[in-house]
């Protein structure tokens, strides 16, 4: 059983930056696994933002590539999302997610564990 808790969301002006953190508790086994971020904007479906394997491989949505950076601290079971050059269309609830064993790469939405989310609002 794994619990995920996000933090760092808030209100920021367009062009600004924000850093999200996710703390995982429970047992993280040393198999090939995925930690990362998804988001859901108002009236939209959930979409992948950025994910990273414990080996370091990363994948980003085209819409955030070059602006967002995902990182993991495997020893601390933490995953981060540094968001720069934020746009109003980045406004969404951001969810931390974890998949115990890699099934496909990049992953779909079938992650094993989800956090409750943290709201990011980007004003014009």
Beta strands, then each sheet from edge to edge (+ up, - down):
strand 1: 2-7
strand 2: 10-13
strand 3: 18-26
strand 4: 34-40
strand 5: 47-53
strand 6: 58-60
strand 7: 68-73
strand 8: 78-83
strand 9: 92-99
strand 10: 113-114
strand 11: 118-123
sheet 1: 1+ 3- 8+ 7-
sheet 2: 2+ 11+ 9- 4+ 5- 6+
sheet 3: 2+ 11+ 9- 10+
end
